[in-house]
Amino acid sequence: MISKYIYLPNDLRFHYLEKTIKNPDFTLLFLHGLSSSAYLWVPLVKEFESNKSDIYCLDLRGHGLTDKPEGMYSIESLSNDVLNFIKKKNLKNIIIIGQSMGGDLGVSICQQSNERIIGCIGIDGGAINLKGNFESKKAALEKLRPPDLDGMDKDVMLKRLRKNWPDWSEEAIMGQFSIFSVDKNNKITKRLSLSNHIKILESLWENDSVLNLKNIKVPLLLILVKYNTDLTLIKDSNVTIDIERLNGDHDIHAQKPKLVYEIIKKRIGENFFGR
């Protein structure tokens, strides 16, 4: 994939990975999870080598190699950036594929009618309900607060990643490691700052996942591992939602990219997304 930059409104320098072909059938738009990056999609994207799709993996605001301006970090602001990217690149026939928070971001975007978007996939995300899992916002923020890893030696961090995920490919490990920058002394710093991480968590707390699902305007496939979604809550809604349940890591797309690819390929082949 090719690493590129584009300027969005307010001079936001936005980084993304791109792989395009002539006359694509679809555009696959990949949205990473909280404190992740575009590069963690690479193992899955490689499975799409023979697929007739344009592919874009985005580094969301504050993440990866995209700018990290002061100000708002919320589901709404991240959604606006994605919509601005779609408009500026003039993308069409889009299937949004989001992992964890990126799945919820995709569902949020697909609440609004948009002729460019034809489907959405949430990989262990898309219906994150923090209020249903924590007694208070304070409890949620304390539990989900990321560990302070800044200043750790690069090689120590890589050793830890390989130990924690022994069945991940080296490409997936490096994709996970891409959430850090490395200074001249070989010390790491997380690219998403703690303050911006907390802002996004606070937005996820306020995010009404059930209402979002009820209002989604395109077919939605949920590939769930750690999260559970009770579709009885939306049984009277006029929406198309299907669920696949897998065993594995929260980042199942990095751990088992071929399996995730086969599930997506099958739904596309069955015209689940209407084409």
C-alpha positions in Angstrom: 0.0 0.0 0.0 1.1 3.6 -0.6 1.4 6.1 2.3 -0.2 9.4 1.4 -1.4 12.7 2.9 -4.3 14.9 2.1 -5.4 18.3 3.6 -8.9 18.4 5.0 -10.8 21.5 6.2 -9.0 23.6 8.9 -5.7 22.5 7.3 -5.8 19.1 9.0 -3.0 17.0 7.5 -4.5 13.6 7.2 -2.5 10.4 6.6 -3.8 7.3 4.9 -2.7 4.1 3.1 -4.1 3.6 -0.4 -4.3 0.7 -2.9 -6.4 1.4 -6.0 -7.2 -0.4 -9.2 -8.9 0.4 -12.5 -12.7 0.1 -12.5 -13.2 -1.1 -8.9 -16.5 -2.8 -7.8 -16.3 -1.3 -4.3 -14.3 1.1 -2.2 -13.3 -0.4 1.2 -12.7 2.2 3.8 -10.9 1.0 6.9 -11.3 2.8 10.3 -9.0 1.7 13.1 -9.9 1.5 16.8 -9.0 3.8 19.7 -5.2 4.4 19.9 -4.5 2.2 16.9 -3.4 3.1 13.4 -3.9 2.5 9.7 -0.9 0.0 9.7 -2.7 -2.6 11.8 -5.0 -3.2 8.8 -2.1 -4.3 6.6 -2.4 -8.1 7.3 -6.1 -8.1 6.4 -5.7 -5.8 3.4 -3.1 -8.2 1.9 -5.9 -10.9 1.8 -7.8 -8.6 -0.6 -5.1 -8.8 -3.3 -7.4 -10.4 -5.8 -10.5 -8.5 -4.8 -11.7 -5.8 -7.2 -11.8 -3.0 -4.7 -10.1 0.3 -4.0 -8.8 0.3 -0.4 -8.1 3.2 2.0 -6.9 2.8 5.6 -7.2 6.0 7.5 -5.2 7.4 10.4 -7.9 9.2 12.4 -7.4 12.6 13.9 -4.8 12.5 16.7 -3.7 9.0 15.7 -0.8 7.6 13.7 0.8 10.1 11.3 -2.3 12.4 11.0 -2.1 15.8 12.7 -3.0 16.1 16.3 -4.5 19.6 16.7 -5.9 20.9 20.0 -9.7 20.9 20.4 -12.5 18.5 20.0 -12.0 14.7 19.9 -15.3 13.0 19.7 -17.3 10.5 17.6 -18.8 13.5 15.9 -15.5 15.2 15.0 -13.9 12.0 13.9 -17.0 11.3 11.7 -16.7 14.7 10.1 -13.1 14.0 9.2 -14.0 10.7 7.5 -16.9 12.3 5.6 -14.6 15.2 4.5 -12.1 12.6 3.3 -14.8 10.7 1.4 -16.0 13.9 -0.3 -12.5 15.2 -1.1 -11.4 11.9 -2.6 -14.8 11.6 -4.4 -15.2 8.0 -3.2 -18.2 5.9 -4.2 -19.7 2.4 -3.5 -18.1 2.5 -0.1 -18.2 -0.3 2.5 -16.9 1.1 5.8 -15.0 -1.5 7.8 -14.2 -0.4 11.4 -12.7 -2.2 14.3 -13.7 -1.5 17.9 -14.2 2.3 18.2 -13.8 2.4 14.4 -16.9 0.2 14.1 -18.9 2.6 16.2 -17.6 5.4 14.1 -18.8 3.6 11.0 -22.3 3.0 12.4 -22.5 6.6 13.5 -21.6 7.8 10.0 -24.1 5.5 8.5 -27.0 6.9 10.5 -27.2 9.7 7.9 -28.3 8.9 4.3 -25.3 9.1 2.0 -25.5 7.8 -1.5 -21.7 7.1 -1.5 -21.9 4.5 1.3 -23.6 1.1 0.7 -22.6 -1.0 3.7 -20.8 -1.1 7.1 -18.8 -3.8 8.9 -18.0 -3.6 12.6 -15.2 -5.8 13.8 -15.6 -6.3 17.5 -17.2 -2.9 17.5 -20.2 -1.0 16.1 -22.3 -1.3 19.3 -20.0 -0.5 22.2 -22.3 0.2 25.2 -20.1 1.6 28.0 -23.1 2.7 30.0 -24.3 -0.9 30.0 -21.0 -2.2 31.3 -19.9 0.4 33.9 -21.9 1.9 36.7 -20.5 5.4 36.0 -18.5 7.4 33.6 -15.8 7.7 36.3 -15.6 3.9 36.6 -15.4 3.5 32.9 -12.6 6.1 32.4 -10.6 4.6 35.3 -10.9 1.0 33.9 -10.2 2.0 30.3 -7.4 4.5 31.0 -4.4 3.3 28.9 -1.2 2.4 30.7 1.6 4.9 30.6 4.2 3.4 28.3 6.0 6.6 27.3 9.8 6.4 27.8 10.0 2.6 27.5 12.7 1.2 25.3 11.6 0.3 21.8 13.1 -3.2 22.0 11.5 -3.9 25.4 8.1 -2.9 24.0 8.5 -5.1 20.9 9.5 -8.0 23.1 6.4 -7.5 25.2 4.1 -7.3 22.1 5.6 -10.6 20.7 5.1 -12.3 24.1 1.5 -11.0 24.5 0.5 -12.0 20.9 2.6 -15.1 20.0 0.3 -16.1 17.2 0.4 -12.8 15.4 2.5 -12.3 12.3 5.5 -10.0 12.6 3.7 -7.7 10.2 0.8 -7.5 12.6 3.2 -6.9 15.5 4.8 -4.0 13.7 1.3 -2.7 12.8 0.5 -2.6 16.5 3.8 -1.0 17.3 3.1 1.8 14.8 1.0 3.5 17.5 4.3 4.7 19.0 6.9 7.2 17.8 10.6 6.5 18.6 13.1 9.1 19.5 16.9 9.2 18.9 17.5 7.4 22.2 15.2 4.5 21.2 12.5 5.5 23.6 8.8 5.3 22.6 5.9 7.8 22.9 2.3 7.0 22.1 1.1 9.0 19.1 -2.4 9.5 20.6 -2.0 11.7 23.7 -3.6 10.7 27.0 -5.8 13.8 27.1 -7.2 13.1 23.6 -7.6 9.4 24.4 -9.8 10.4 27.4 -11.8 12.9 25.3 -12.7 10.1 22.9 -13.6 7.7 25.7 -15.9 10.4 27.1 -17.6 10.7 23.7 -18.0 6.9 23.6 -19.6 7.0 27.0 -22.2 9.5 25.6 -22.6 7.5 22.4 -26.0 5.8 22.2 -25.1 2.6 20.4 -28.6 1.1 20.4 -30.1 4.3 18.9 -27.3 4.3 16.3 -28.2 0.7 15.3 -31.9 1.5 15.0 -31.1 4.4 12.7 -28.5 2.8 10.4 -29.3 3.3 6.8 -27.2 0.5 5.2 -26.7 -3.2 5.8 -24.4 -3.9 8.8 -22.3 -6.9 9.4 -20.9 -7.3 13.0 -18.0 -9.6 13.5 -17.8 -10.0 17.2 -15.2 -11.5 19.6 -15.2 -9.8 23.0 -18.3 -7.7 22.6 -21.9 -9.0 22.7 -24.8 -7.2 21.0 -28.4 -7.9 21.9 -30.4 -7.4 18.7 -33.7 -7.9 20.5 -33.3 -4.3 21.4 -33.8 -3.3 17.8 -36.1 -6.1 16.6 -38.8 -3.7 15.6 -36.4 -1.5 13.5 -36.3 -1.6 9.8 -32.6 -2.4 9.6 -30.5 -5.2 8.1 -28.0 -6.5 10.6 -26.1 -9.9 10.6 -23.7 -11.2 13.2 -20.7 -13.5 13.0 -19.1 -14.6 16.3 -15.5 -15.6 16.5 -13.0 -16.8 19.1 -9.8 -14.9 19.4 -8.3 -11.5 20.2 -10.1 -8.2 20.2 -7.9 -7.3 17.2 -9.1 -10.4 15.4 -8.3 -8.7 12.0 -4.6 -8.7 13.0 -4.6 -12.1 14.6 -6.7 -14.0 12.0 -6.8 -11.9 8.8 -7.6 -14.7 6.5 -10.6 -15.8 8.5 -11.9 -12.2 8.7 -11.3 -11.8 5.0 -13.3 -15.0 4.1 -16.3 -13.7 6.1 -16.2 -10.3 4.4 -15.7 -11.9 1.0 -18.7 -14.2 1.5 -21.0 -11.4 2.4 -19.9 -9.4 -0.6 -20.4 -12.4 -2.8 -23.9 -13.0 -1.4 -24.8 -9.3 -2.3 -25.4 -8.7 1.4 -24.6 -5.0 0.8 -27.0 -4.8 -2.1 -24.7 -5.0 -5.1 
